Amino acid sequence: MTFYFHNPKLAVNFWRIKEKSCDWSPAESRIKGFPTSGEPKAVLKKGEVSDTMMIDSKVQQEMLAQISKDRSIISSGEVLGRFTILEGRTDQKEYDLTERMTSIGKESSAKIRLKGFFAPKFAAFVNRSKEGYFISAASGKELRVSGEVVSGKYGLQDGDIIQVAGIKMNFNLKE
């Protein structure tokens, strides 16, 4: 059985229910715009998923763009880099390096966002090229790769430990 309703905020404007009925009262159905046929109520079991997924159109476009970008990188046979945060405060624990340039810092445009009052706006930059991944410190910041202080551009290798601006992270390559 299929019920149709109109909601201008949704890109998907139908709700499909298979051998189940609404789990709300007829009075609520009138408010929500569904038929009030007094059918038995359906109960979703734990782990069961409804056929309909509601998602904001902007979020959907961002998700599709990211999936497309990841597929194009992977399908081209290019090796993808990843940072795993070992110590320090960031907004995530793992970061895939899919962009040509990835910035590390507190600034809102940084891919790897640092947390904390004293975190710098930009601490380091990671560049991806055909030759591999290269990291360089932002002006005046100390950058350590596998325990050694680095000045200028440094070519990252699988398994390198990077320390910058109070965070410690592991660099890995994945296919």
Buried (B, 14 or more C-beta within 10 A) or exposed (E): EEBEEEEEEBEEEEBEBEEBBBEEEEEEBEEEEBBEEEBEEEEEEEEEEEEEEEEEEEEEEEEEEEEEEEEEBBEEEEEBBBBEBEEBEBEEEEBBBBEEEBBBBBBEEBBBBBEEEEBBEBBBBBBBEEEBBBBBBBEEBEBBBBEEEBEEEBEBEEEBEBBBBBBEBBBBBEE
